[in-house]
């Protein structure tokens, strides 16, 4: 079967792809930027890639017509809380126009549980997309999920950050909201098994795990599994705005995303029509088992995908292709180079930069910079990195975004997603003469950008000089 897969660079799509390939399907991956499809070379050789942005008006000339089924896994394509719903609707309409010009028989959409009368803006948008995707030309299957639990999922990482960092938790009242968490493993199973299943065509299903838990119970269960002694106290005095800042400073989410999460977590997400378990013979695992499975992946460094690597985790919402070429005109530069003796070890040092390992020199200054970035609404250093040893284009790395990463060409290029009066790049590369080049580039915006560079220049000299020396020798 020929299957079109959207959202393949996202948390769920990246995990669904190898499962569909394993089942023998021919997969067409729709991506906005080909460089962001970071999958194993063996998988890459088995898929067809189409570069398309569903926010643009459909151009059907080069779009494949012989499609049997399609997965629509596109959500929140911007961090702007004001217009993300409009963009989601626009993307859905354009996707539908593409589908109606093909031979597709089934479209599968992963939505959110929306059984309450009062819904958050996010859940309202998801429900609206369901209506947009309905068509007389194909059957629509909608799976509505709530809290997804797995290594790298936003819900798991948020709870992990809160519980691991705070021995005493003074929490907002939304922690008493009930939800029905579901393991990412079960999400993938449902998505796979509804494919071409006659009893699933033109139907909407709620999917969840076997337990209904409050966020408080989820946190305390997490603490118990991790053998952490935690005390949790709830107060109604914490306003939604303060609650958003609370999440922003404690967890790895941006402020805009924190606002959206707080709004969503005030709504109960509990399954109503969950007869899909019986239809597909699926027995979802418990929340405890899902947490333990997540840590098995983390300990083995096998986290396949993370929500943080999506552009949604950025505070800027930028397209990577716009910044892949480092500019020269109108830029300030700090260029260092040093002769090295063992390129393979230096590459390993470069590939493990950031996260828990830090930046090889004056890590306390990097932490201070991250703290001030968060004060101004940036992402700070709290995102860390998905894998301690691997880097791929599109990955989030602290307050950087990976633009280019090639061990063969011995080059790593990072773009700053911190709050700046300009744009910044950090590049590492090793030439044929075994010379390590470390180039920091800053393109200022206006007088404030120039003043920023002048003010930080002494720190740059101190930090970048020490960093390249330690990368070369460690």
C-alpha beads as a LAMMPS data file, in Angstrom:
LAMMPS data file: protein, C-alpha beads

474 atoms
473 bonds

1 atom types
1 bond types

-500.0 500.0 xlo xhi
-500.0 500.0 ylo yhi
-500.0 500.0 zlo zhi

Masses

1 110.0

Atoms # bond

1 1 1 0.000 0.000 0.000
2 1 1 1.147 3.532 -0.771
3 1 1 0.779 5.671 2.345
4 1 1 1.302 9.403 2.685
5 1 1 2.741 10.424 6.059
6 1 1 2.687 14.026 7.286
7 1 1 4.272 15.277 10.503
8 1 1 7.078 12.764 10.012
9 1 1 9.613 15.067 11.692
10 1 1 7.358 15.339 14.759
11 1 1 7.198 13.278 17.921
12 1 1 4.550 10.753 16.815
13 1 1 5.281 10.687 13.081
14 1 1 8.937 9.871 13.521
15 1 1 7.983 6.807 15.583
16 1 1 5.201 5.673 13.270
17 1 1 7.391 5.720 10.138
18 1 1 9.610 2.655 10.871
19 1 1 6.552 0.668 12.014
20 1 1 4.767 1.288 8.699
21 1 1 7.902 0.420 6.724
22 1 1 8.299 -2.796 8.716
23 1 1 4.754 -3.762 7.712
24 1 1 5.780 -3.538 4.057
25 1 1 4.027 -0.290 3.127
26 1 1 5.441 2.131 0.570
27 1 1 5.757 5.459 2.376
28 1 1 5.663 8.987 0.967
29 1 1 6.973 11.471 3.537
30 1 1 5.729 15.046 3.354
31 1 1 8.152 17.529 4.934
32 1 1 8.615 21.281 4.789
33 1 1 12.411 20.875 4.729
34 1 1 14.161 17.694 3.603
35 1 1 17.151 18.397 5.838
36 1 1 14.930 17.949 8.905
37 1 1 14.048 14.324 8.080
38 1 1 16.740 12.743 10.265
39 1 1 16.152 9.017 10.072
40 1 1 18.480 6.050 9.625
41 1 1 20.001 5.711 6.155
42 1 1 18.363 2.310 5.666
43 1 1 14.943 3.834 6.299
44 1 1 15.723 6.870 4.162
45 1 1 16.438 4.600 1.203
46 1 1 12.972 3.058 1.526
47 1 1 10.866 6.231 1.472
48 1 1 9.876 8.833 -1.082
49 1 1 10.255 12.414 0.142
50 1 1 8.116 15.337 -0.973
51 1 1 9.003 18.849 0.178
52 1 1 5.728 20.674 0.725
53 1 1 4.297 23.287 3.061
54 1 1 0.579 22.764 3.666
55 1 1 0.241 26.410 4.668
56 1 1 0.683 27.343 1.016
57 1 1 -1.932 27.212 -1.746
58 1 1 -1.998 23.711 -3.286
59 1 1 0.015 23.078 -6.424
60 1 1 -1.190 19.673 -7.555
61 1 1 1.106 19.217 -10.556
62 1 1 3.899 17.286 -8.824
63 1 1 1.816 15.773 -6.019
64 1 1 1.442 11.950 -6.249
65 1 1 -2.065 10.810 -7.164
66 1 1 -1.760 7.063 -6.484
67 1 1 -2.174 7.103 -2.688
68 1 1 -4.114 4.477 -0.732
69 1 1 -4.119 6.096 2.722
70 1 1 -2.749 9.156 4.495
71 1 1 -1.870 10.112 8.074
72 1 1 -2.489 13.703 9.093
73 1 1 -0.224 14.381 12.095
74 1 1 0.243 18.135 11.715
75 1 1 -0.338 20.178 14.889
76 1 1 0.445 23.719 16.062
77 1 1 2.870 24.818 13.378
78 1 1 3.794 28.009 15.224
79 1 1 4.430 29.069 18.809
80 1 1 2.169 32.099 18.465
81 1 1 -0.774 31.552 20.802
82 1 1 -2.764 34.151 18.858
83 1 1 -2.873 32.576 15.423
84 1 1 -1.910 28.908 15.659
85 1 1 -5.581 27.850 15.299
86 1 1 -5.945 29.811 12.055
87 1 1 -2.812 28.193 10.655
88 1 1 -3.961 24.724 11.706
89 1 1 -7.243 25.274 9.862
90 1 1 -5.435 26.591 6.772
91 1 1 -3.076 23.602 6.711
92 1 1 -6.006 21.180 7.068
93 1 1 -7.919 22.781 4.175
94 1 1 -4.874 22.647 1.913
95 1 1 -4.180 19.030 2.899
96 1 1 -7.792 18.133 2.113
97 1 1 -7.489 19.785 -1.317
98 1 1 -4.422 17.663 -2.026
99 1 1 -6.161 14.485 -0.869
100 1 1 -9.286 15.065 -2.932
101 1 1 -7.113 15.165 -6.041
102 1 1 -5.752 11.674 -5.319
103 1 1 -7.116 8.133 -5.117
104 1 1 -6.798 8.065 -1.308
105 1 1 -9.358 5.825 0.427
106 1 1 -8.676 6.630 4.101
107 1 1 -7.267 9.597 6.042
108 1 1 -6.237 9.054 9.680
109 1 1 -6.023 12.067 11.990
110 1 1 -4.590 12.141 15.522
111 1 1 -6.686 14.670 17.430
112 1 1 -7.311 15.507 21.088
113 1 1 -10.036 14.332 23.474
114 1 1 -12.753 16.980 23.415
115 1 1 -15.788 15.773 25.352
116 1 1 -16.336 18.867 27.510
117 1 1 -18.503 21.852 26.593
118 1 1 -15.722 24.306 27.465
119 1 1 -12.513 23.464 25.640
120 1 1 -9.098 25.067 25.499
121 1 1 -8.053 26.896 22.356
122 1 1 -5.838 23.973 21.383
123 1 1 -8.592 21.357 21.754
124 1 1 -11.098 23.615 20.005
125 1 1 -8.671 23.905 17.100
126 1 1 -8.160 20.125 16.927
127 1 1 -11.935 19.554 16.884
128 1 1 -12.348 22.145 14.129
129 1 1 -9.707 20.382 12.035
130 1 1 -11.716 17.156 12.344
131 1 1 -14.632 18.895 10.641
132 1 1 -12.416 20.386 7.935
133 1 1 -10.912 16.999 7.042
134 1 1 -14.289 15.308 6.467
135 1 1 -14.860 14.521 2.806
136 1 1 -17.136 12.548 0.512
137 1 1 -14.042 11.431 -1.413
138 1 1 -12.451 9.351 1.348
139 1 1 -13.152 7.808 4.765
140 1 1 -11.884 9.761 7.783
141 1 1 -10.722 8.000 10.946
142 1 1 -10.110 10.236 13.952
143 1 1 -8.218 9.078 17.050
144 1 1 -8.573 11.442 19.994
145 1 1 -5.805 11.159 22.580
146 1 1 -5.096 13.043 25.790
147 1 1 -1.822 12.969 27.715
148 1 1 0.814 11.004 25.776
149 1 1 3.503 9.362 27.925
150 1 1 6.829 8.257 26.499
151 1 1 10.501 9.161 26.321
152 1 1 10.657 12.598 24.741
153 1 1 6.933 13.389 24.935
154 1 1 6.008 16.879 26.146
155 1 1 3.824 15.557 28.982
156 1 1 6.464 13.127 30.222
157 1 1 9.286 15.675 30.028
158 1 1 7.189 18.313 31.806
159 1 1 6.358 16.006 34.724
160 1 1 9.945 14.769 34.775
161 1 1 11.334 18.311 35.026
162 1 1 8.940 19.300 37.818
163 1 1 9.359 16.204 39.987
164 1 1 13.107 15.745 39.510
165 1 1 13.936 19.374 40.332
166 1 1 11.561 20.280 43.171
167 1 1 11.486 18.348 46.486
168 1 1 8.514 20.423 47.647
169 1 1 5.871 21.233 45.060
170 1 1 3.575 24.235 45.508
171 1 1 1.282 23.665 42.577
172 1 1 -1.613 25.454 40.811
173 1 1 -5.087 23.974 41.045
174 1 1 -4.939 22.527 37.537
175 1 1 -2.920 19.606 38.966
176 1 1 -6.260 18.295 40.262
177 1 1 -7.656 18.030 36.714
178 1 1 -8.341 14.454 35.632
179 1 1 -6.837 12.911 32.518
180 1 1 -6.458 9.488 30.938
181 1 1 -2.772 9.162 30.006
182 1 1 -1.766 6.797 27.226
183 1 1 1.648 5.360 26.347
184 1 1 3.239 6.382 23.061
185 1 1 3.591 2.668 22.303
186 1 1 -0.191 2.281 22.372
187 1 1 -0.676 5.427 20.255
188 1 1 1.483 3.876 17.539
189 1 1 -0.386 0.558 17.820
190 1 1 -3.754 2.258 17.364
191 1 1 -2.504 4.340 14.433
192 1 1 -1.193 1.231 12.698
193 1 1 -4.173 -1.042 13.313
194 1 1 -6.940 1.348 12.240
195 1 1 -5.351 1.440 8.791
196 1 1 -7.922 0.000 6.322
197 1 1 -9.910 -1.564 9.164
198 1 1 -13.559 -1.615 7.997
199 1 1 -14.978 -0.976 11.481
200 1 1 -12.824 2.161 11.819
201 1 1 -13.802 3.977 8.630
202 1 1 -15.644 7.282 9.054
203 1 1 -15.543 6.998 12.835
204 1 1 -14.157 8.961 15.782
205 1 1 -12.568 7.163 18.743
206 1 1 -11.249 8.356 22.104
207 1 1 -8.092 6.462 23.074
208 1 1 -6.490 6.362 26.503
209 1 1 -4.786 4.137 29.029
210 1 1 -6.539 1.977 31.642
211 1 1 -6.383 4.626 34.415
212 1 1 -7.958 8.013 35.077
213 1 1 -5.458 10.117 37.044
214 1 1 -5.070 13.715 38.112
215 1 1 -1.836 15.486 37.199
216 1 1 -1.045 15.403 40.921
217 1 1 -1.370 11.612 40.946
218 1 1 0.816 11.384 37.845
219 1 1 3.537 13.438 39.538
220 1 1 3.402 11.400 42.750
221 1 1 3.459 8.114 40.820
222 1 1 6.464 9.358 38.883
223 1 1 8.210 10.255 42.161
224 1 1 7.456 6.797 43.577
225 1 1 8.847 5.047 40.489
226 1 1 11.994 7.184 40.672
227 1 1 12.252 6.610 44.455
228 1 1 12.026 10.346 45.128
229 1 1 10.416 11.700 48.272
230 1 1 8.167 14.555 47.200
231 1 1 5.556 16.666 48.971
232 1 1 2.880 18.333 46.864
233 1 1 0.617 21.151 48.004
234 1 1 -2.086 22.748 45.879
235 1 1 -3.195 26.360 46.095
236 1 1 -5.861 28.285 44.144
237 1 1 -3.856 31.489 44.587
238 1 1 -1.596 30.817 41.604
239 1 1 -3.149 32.559 38.588
240 1 1 -2.930 31.107 35.052
241 1 1 -0.284 33.702 34.143
242 1 1 1.857 32.895 37.189
243 1 1 1.263 29.213 36.519
244 1 1 2.586 29.673 32.974
245 1 1 5.741 31.357 34.274
246 1 1 6.066 28.581 36.863
247 1 1 6.103 25.949 34.109
248 1 1 8.380 28.069 31.930
249 1 1 11.133 28.398 34.556
250 1 1 10.917 24.847 35.877
251 1 1 10.405 22.824 32.700
252 1 1 11.810 22.896 29.177
253 1 1 8.769 24.489 27.526
254 1 1 8.755 27.996 26.058
255 1 1 6.521 30.600 27.684
256 1 1 4.005 30.594 24.819
257 1 1 3.802 26.805 24.967
258 1 1 3.485 26.939 28.766
259 1 1 0.483 29.274 28.375
260 1 1 -1.150 26.855 25.975
261 1 1 -0.445 23.879 28.238
262 1 1 -1.909 25.604 31.299
263 1 1 -5.044 26.432 29.336
264 1 1 -5.345 22.838 28.100
265 1 1 -4.663 21.259 31.487
266 1 1 -7.687 22.991 32.976
267 1 1 -9.886 20.724 30.799
268 1 1 -10.529 17.070 31.711
269 1 1 -9.469 14.679 28.955
270 1 1 -11.269 11.405 29.660
271 1 1 -12.361 8.832 27.068
272 1 1 -16.056 8.256 26.385
273 1 1 -16.402 6.093 23.275
274 1 1 -13.400 3.845 23.775
275 1 1 -14.656 0.650 22.103
276 1 1 -11.582 0.629 19.883
277 1 1 -9.764 -1.612 22.379
278 1 1 -12.226 -4.397 21.633
279 1 1 -12.332 -3.780 17.884
280 1 1 -8.534 -3.882 17.499
281 1 1 -7.799 -6.215 20.425
282 1 1 -5.467 -3.703 22.082
283 1 1 -4.760 -3.728 25.808
284 1 1 -3.146 -0.382 26.745
285 1 1 -0.412 -0.445 29.369
286 1 1 -0.593 1.378 32.699
287 1 1 0.875 4.804 33.433
288 1 1 3.503 3.174 35.662
289 1 1 4.555 0.790 32.907
290 1 1 4.716 3.679 30.408
291 1 1 7.040 5.641 32.737
292 1 1 9.296 2.619 33.248
293 1 1 9.435 1.990 29.490
294 1 1 10.411 5.630 28.934
295 1 1 13.371 5.310 31.294
296 1 1 14.527 2.115 29.615
297 1 1 14.869 4.124 26.384
298 1 1 16.537 7.036 28.170
299 1 1 19.114 4.827 29.905
300 1 1 19.944 3.098 26.619
301 1 1 20.153 6.441 24.763
302 1 1 17.414 5.191 22.437
303 1 1 15.046 8.154 22.538
304 1 1 13.829 8.035 18.933
305 1 1 12.057 11.402 18.922
306 1 1 11.461 14.326 21.252
307 1 1 8.895 17.130 21.196
308 1 1 11.805 19.552 21.873
309 1 1 13.252 18.845 18.432
310 1 1 10.107 20.197 16.821
311 1 1 10.180 23.851 15.778
312 1 1 7.273 24.330 18.209
313 1 1 9.811 24.242 21.054
314 1 1 11.493 27.333 19.647
315 1 1 10.638 30.791 20.841
316 1 1 11.086 32.058 17.281
317 1 1 9.199 29.646 15.029
318 1 1 11.697 29.977 12.167
319 1 1 12.386 27.933 9.064
320 1 1 15.804 26.273 9.181
321 1 1 16.438 26.728 5.471
322 1 1 16.429 30.501 5.942
323 1 1 19.596 30.329 8.053
324 1 1 21.629 27.427 6.649
325 1 1 24.051 29.845 4.958
326 1 1 26.086 31.889 7.422
327 1 1 26.098 35.530 6.257
328 1 1 29.167 37.751 5.984
329 1 1 27.871 41.208 5.127
330 1 1 27.024 43.430 8.099
331 1 1 28.111 40.815 10.633
332 1 1 30.406 40.686 13.631
333 1 1 32.594 37.600 13.906
334 1 1 34.714 35.847 16.506
335 1 1 36.923 33.359 14.670
336 1 1 39.293 30.932 16.365
337 1 1 41.402 28.118 14.956
338 1 1 43.812 25.600 16.436
339 1 1 45.888 22.691 15.136
340 1 1 44.727 19.276 16.337
341 1 1 46.295 15.822 16.350
342 1 1 43.298 13.501 16.650
343 1 1 40.285 14.647 14.528
344 1 1 38.129 11.680 15.574
345 1 1 38.331 12.591 19.260
346 1 1 37.725 16.265 18.545
347 1 1 34.649 15.366 16.467
348 1 1 33.372 13.375 19.440
349 1 1 33.872 16.426 21.661
350 1 1 32.009 18.645 19.210
351 1 1 29.174 16.125 18.854
352 1 1 28.663 15.953 22.636
353 1 1 28.636 19.698 23.291
354 1 1 25.844 21.199 25.374
355 1 1 23.275 19.458 27.548
356 1 1 24.670 17.978 30.745
357 1 1 28.238 18.148 29.428
358 1 1 28.142 21.890 28.865
359 1 1 30.441 23.973 26.681
360 1 1 33.909 22.907 27.812
361 1 1 34.742 26.246 29.407
362 1 1 33.097 28.684 31.848
363 1 1 29.893 26.666 32.052
364 1 1 28.688 28.962 34.814
365 1 1 28.675 31.861 32.351
366 1 1 26.630 29.807 29.893
367 1 1 24.154 29.084 32.697
368 1 1 23.942 32.789 33.543
369 1 1 23.294 33.542 29.854
370 1 1 20.592 30.885 29.810
371 1 1 18.964 32.335 32.923
372 1 1 18.814 35.838 31.454
373 1 1 17.468 34.404 28.211
374 1 1 14.555 32.882 30.123
375 1 1 13.914 36.157 31.944
376 1 1 13.282 37.753 28.547
377 1 1 11.044 34.903 27.389
378 1 1 13.656 32.767 25.615
379 1 1 14.128 29.013 25.867
380 1 1 17.292 29.138 28.002
381 1 1 19.423 26.023 28.473
382 1 1 16.613 23.943 29.903
383 1 1 15.798 22.017 26.700
384 1 1 19.127 20.178 26.858
385 1 1 19.585 17.662 24.071
386 1 1 17.733 14.510 23.011
387 1 1 20.780 12.234 22.750
388 1 1 24.083 12.673 24.614
389 1 1 26.129 11.569 21.575
390 1 1 24.090 12.048 18.404
391 1 1 23.142 15.312 16.674
392 1 1 20.919 15.711 13.638
393 1 1 19.763 18.735 11.619
394 1 1 16.674 20.208 13.208
395 1 1 17.510 19.010 16.732
396 1 1 17.176 21.379 19.663
397 1 1 20.409 21.780 21.615
398 1 1 19.908 24.023 24.668
399 1 1 19.140 27.452 23.172
400 1 1 20.548 26.441 19.776
401 1 1 18.956 24.757 16.775
402 1 1 21.114 22.375 14.730
403 1 1 21.199 23.560 11.117
404 1 1 23.883 21.237 9.754
405 1 1 25.623 18.200 11.214
406 1 1 27.937 15.921 9.238
407 1 1 30.621 13.743 10.812
408 1 1 31.907 12.872 7.330
409 1 1 32.428 16.535 6.445
410 1 1 33.501 17.328 10.030
411 1 1 31.143 20.265 10.392
412 1 1 28.499 21.338 12.882
413 1 1 26.446 24.519 12.457
414 1 1 24.173 25.891 15.180
415 1 1 21.686 28.761 15.049
416 1 1 20.774 30.691 18.205
417 1 1 17.158 30.539 19.394
418 1 1 17.886 32.703 22.408
419 1 1 16.418 36.191 22.674
420 1 1 18.826 38.484 20.834
421 1 1 18.792 41.892 19.127
422 1 1 19.947 40.076 16.004
423 1 1 20.793 36.605 14.702
424 1 1 23.699 34.369 15.749
425 1 1 25.454 31.273 14.429
426 1 1 28.099 29.023 16.011
427 1 1 30.091 26.799 13.682
428 1 1 32.699 24.083 14.222
429 1 1 34.615 22.492 11.356
430 1 1 37.867 20.627 10.793
431 1 1 39.720 21.209 7.513
432 1 1 41.945 18.846 5.536
433 1 1 45.035 20.127 7.389
434 1 1 43.598 19.031 10.753
435 1 1 42.857 22.568 11.862
436 1 1 39.781 23.090 14.026
437 1 1 37.864 26.262 13.162
438 1 1 35.379 27.751 15.611
439 1 1 33.387 30.641 14.177
440 1 1 30.806 32.737 16.026
441 1 1 28.795 35.062 13.764
442 1 1 26.359 37.765 14.875
443 1 1 24.176 39.798 12.530
444 1 1 22.841 42.752 14.566
445 1 1 19.439 44.372 14.192
446 1 1 19.727 48.117 14.670
447 1 1 21.677 50.050 17.274
448 1 1 20.706 47.697 20.105
449 1 1 22.289 44.783 18.256
450 1 1 25.554 46.677 17.843
451 1 1 25.588 47.728 21.478
452 1 1 24.921 44.122 22.515
453 1 1 27.970 42.911 20.584
454 1 1 30.209 45.602 22.052
455 1 1 29.034 44.796 25.581
456 1 1 29.507 41.031 25.225
457 1 1 32.783 41.142 23.251
458 1 1 35.054 40.747 26.339
459 1 1 33.035 37.714 27.454
460 1 1 33.171 36.238 23.956
461 1 1 36.959 36.508 23.863
462 1 1 37.266 34.863 27.260
463 1 1 34.709 32.098 26.676
464 1 1 35.370 31.197 23.036
465 1 1 39.142 31.148 23.520
466 1 1 38.878 28.696 26.408
467 1 1 36.237 26.609 24.625
468 1 1 38.231 25.849 21.467
469 1 1 41.342 24.959 23.519
470 1 1 39.439 22.484 25.656
471 1 1 37.556 20.955 22.701
472 1 1 40.910 20.404 20.979
473 1 1 42.685 18.828 23.940
474 1 1 40.038 16.975 25.991

Bonds

1 1 1 2
2 1 2 3
3 1 3 4
4 1 4 5
5 1 5 6
6 1 6 7
7 1 7 8
8 1 8 9
9 1 9 10
10 1 10 11
11 1 11 12
12 1 12 13
13 1 13 14
14 1 14 15
15 1 15 16
16 1 16 17
17 1 17 18
18 1 18 19
19 1 19 20
20 1 20 21
21 1 21 22
22 1 22 23
23 1 23 24
24 1 24 25
25 1 25 26
26 1 26 27
27 1 27 28
28 1 28 29
29 1 29 30
30 1 30 31
31 1 31 32
32 1 32 33
33 1 33 34
34 1 34 35
35 1 35 36
36 1 36 37
37 1 37 38
38 1 38 39
39 1 39 40
40 1 40 41
41 1 41 42
42 1 42 43
43 1 43 44
44 1 44 45
45 1 45 46
46 1 46 47
47 1 47 48
48 1 48 49
49 1 49 50
50 1 50 51
51 1 51 52
52 1 52 53
53 1 53 54
54 1 54 55
55 1 55 56
56 1 56 57
57 1 57 58
58 1 58 59
59 1 59 60
60 1 60 61
61 1 61 62
62 1 62 63
63 1 63 64
64 1 64 65
65 1 65 66
66 1 66 67
67 1 67 68
68 1 68 69
69 1 69 70
70 1 70 71
71 1 71 72
72 1 72 73
73 1 73 74
74 1 74 75
75 1 75 76
76 1 76 77
77 1 77 78
78 1 78 79
79 1 79 80
80 1 80 81
81 1 81 82
82 1 82 83
83 1 83 84
84 1 84 85
85 1 85 86
86 1 86 87
87 1 87 88
88 1 88 89
89 1 89 90
90 1 90 91
91 1 91 92
92 1 92 93
93 1 93 94
94 1 94 95
95 1 95 96
96 1 96 97
97 1 97 98
98 1 98 99
99 1 99 100
100 1 100 101
101 1 101 102
102 1 102 103
103 1 103 104
104 1 104 105
105 1 105 106
106 1 106 107
107 1 107 108
108 1 108 109
109 1 109 110
110 1 110 111
111 1 111 112
112 1 112 113
113 1 113 114
114 1 114 115
115 1 115 116
116 1 116 117
117 1 117 118
118 1 118 119
119 1 119 120
120 1 120 121
121 1 121 122
122 1 122 123
123 1 123 124
124 1 124 125
125 1 125 126
126 1 126 127
127 1 127 128
128 1 128 129
129 1 129 130
130 1 130 131
131 1 131 132
132 1 132 133
133 1 133 134
134 1 134 135
135 1 135 136
136 1 136 137
137 1 137 138
138 1 138 139
139 1 139 140
140 1 140 141
141 1 141 142
142 1 142 143
143 1 143 144
144 1 144 145
145 1 145 146
146 1 146 147
147 1 147 148
148 1 148 149
149 1 149 150
150 1 150 151
151 1 151 152
152 1 152 153
153 1 153 154
154 1 154 155
155 1 155 156
156 1 156 157
157 1 157 158
158 1 158 159
159 1 159 160
160 1 160 161
161 1 161 162
162 1 162 163
163 1 163 164
164 1 164 165
165 1 165 166
166 1 166 167
167 1 167 168
168 1 168 169
169 1 169 170
170 1 170 171
171 1 171 172
172 1 172 173
173 1 173 174
174 1 174 175
175 1 175 176
176 1 176 177
177 1 177 178
178 1 178 179
179 1 179 180
180 1 180 181
181 1 181 182
182 1 182 183
183 1 183 184
184 1 184 185
185 1 185 186
186 1 186 187
187 1 187 188
188 1 188 189
189 1 189 190
190 1 190 191
191 1 191 192
192 1 192 193
193 1 193 194
194 1 194 195
195 1 195 196
196 1 196 197
197 1 197 198
198 1 198 199
199 1 199 200
200 1 200 201
201 1 201 202
202 1 202 203
203 1 203 204
204 1 204 205
205 1 205 206
206 1 206 207
207 1 207 208
208 1 208 209
209 1 209 210
210 1 210 211
211 1 211 212
212 1 212 213
213 1 213 214
214 1 214 215
215 1 215 216
216 1 216 217
217 1 217 218
218 1 218 219
219 1 219 220
220 1 220 221
221 1 221 222
222 1 222 223
223 1 223 224
224 1 224 225
225 1 225 226
226 1 226 227
227 1 227 228
228 1 228 229
229 1 229 230
230 1 230 231
231 1 231 232
232 1 232 233
233 1 233 234
234 1 234 235
235 1 235 236
236 1 236 237
237 1 237 238
238 1 238 239
239 1 239 240
240 1 240 241
241 1 241 242
242 1 242 243
243 1 243 244
244 1 244 245
245 1 245 246
246 1 246 247
247 1 247 248
248 1 248 249
249 1 249 250
250 1 250 251
251 1 251 252
252 1 252 253
253 1 253 254
254 1 254 255
255 1 255 256
256 1 256 257
257 1 257 258
258 1 258 259
259 1 259 260
260 1 260 261
261 1 261 262
262 1 262 263
263 1 263 264
264 1 264 265
265 1 265 266
266 1 266 267
267 1 267 268
268 1 268 269
269 1 269 270
270 1 270 271
271 1 271 272
272 1 272 273
273 1 273 274
274 1 274 275
275 1 275 276
276 1 276 277
277 1 277 278
278 1 278 279
279 1 279 280
280 1 280 281
281 1 281 282
282 1 282 283
283 1 283 284
284 1 284 285
285 1 285 286
286 1 286 287
287 1 287 288
288 1 288 289
289 1 289 290
290 1 290 291
291 1 291 292
292 1 292 293
293 1 293 294
294 1 294 295
295 1 295 296
296 1 296 297
297 1 297 298
298 1 298 299
299 1 299 300
300 1 300 301
301 1 301 302
302 1 302 303
303 1 303 304
304 1 304 305
305 1 305 306
306 1 306 307
307 1 307 308
308 1 308 309
309 1 309 310
310 1 310 311
311 1 311 312
312 1 312 313
313 1 313 314
314 1 314 315
315 1 315 316
316 1 316 317
317 1 317 318
318 1 318 319
319 1 319 320
320 1 320 321
321 1 321 322
322 1 322 323
323 1 323 324
324 1 324 325
325 1 325 326
326 1 326 327
327 1 327 328
328 1 328 329
329 1 329 330
330 1 330 331
331 1 331 332
332 1 332 333
333 1 333 334
334 1 334 335
335 1 335 336
336 1 336 337
337 1 337 338
338 1 338 339
339 1 339 340
340 1 340 341
341 1 341 342
342 1 342 343
343 1 343 344
344 1 344 345
345 1 345 346
346 1 346 347
347 1 347 348
348 1 348 349
349 1 349 350
350 1 350 351
351 1 351 352
352 1 352 353
353 1 353 354
354 1 354 355
355 1 355 356
356 1 356 357
357 1 357 358
358 1 358 359
359 1 359 360
360 1 360 361
361 1 361 362
362 1 362 363
363 1 363 364
364 1 364 365
365 1 365 366
366 1 366 367
367 1 367 368
368 1 368 369
369 1 369 370
370 1 370 371
371 1 371 372
372 1 372 373
373 1 373 374
374 1 374 375
375 1 375 376
376 1 376 377
377 1 377 378
378 1 378 379
379 1 379 380
380 1 380 381
381 1 381 382
382 1 382 383
383 1 383 384
384 1 384 385
385 1 385 386
386 1 386 387
387 1 387 388
388 1 388 389
389 1 389 390
390 1 390 391
391 1 391 392
392 1 392 393
393 1 393 394
394 1 394 395
395 1 395 396
396 1 396 397
397 1 397 398
398 1 398 399
399 1 399 400
400 1 400 401
401 1 401 402
402 1 402 403
403 1 403 404
404 1 404 405
405 1 405 406
406 1 406 407
407 1 407 408
408 1 408 409
409 1 409 410
410 1 410 411
411 1 411 412
412 1 412 413
413 1 413 414
414 1 414 415
415 1 415 416
416 1 416 417
417 1 417 418
418 1 418 419
419 1 419 420
420 1 420 421
421 1 421 422
422 1 422 423
423 1 423 424
424 1 424 425
425 1 425 426
426 1 426 427
427 1 427 428
428 1 428 429
429 1 429 430
430 1 430 431
431 1 431 432
432 1 432 433
433 1 433 434
434 1 434 435
435 1 435 436
436 1 436 437
437 1 437 438
438 1 438 439
439 1 439 440
440 1 440 441
441 1 441 442
442 1 442 443
443 1 443 444
444 1 444 445
445 1 445 446
446 1 446 447
447 1 447 448
448 1 448 449
449 1 449 450
450 1 450 451
451 1 451 452
452 1 452 453
453 1 453 454
454 1 454 455
455 1 455 456
456 1 456 457
457 1 457 458
458 1 458 459
459 1 459 460
460 1 460 461
461 1 461 462
462 1 462 463
463 1 463 464
464 1 464 465
465 1 465 466
466 1 466 467
467 1 467 468
468 1 468 469
469 1 469 470
470 1 470 471
471 1 471 472
472 1 472 473
473 1 473 474
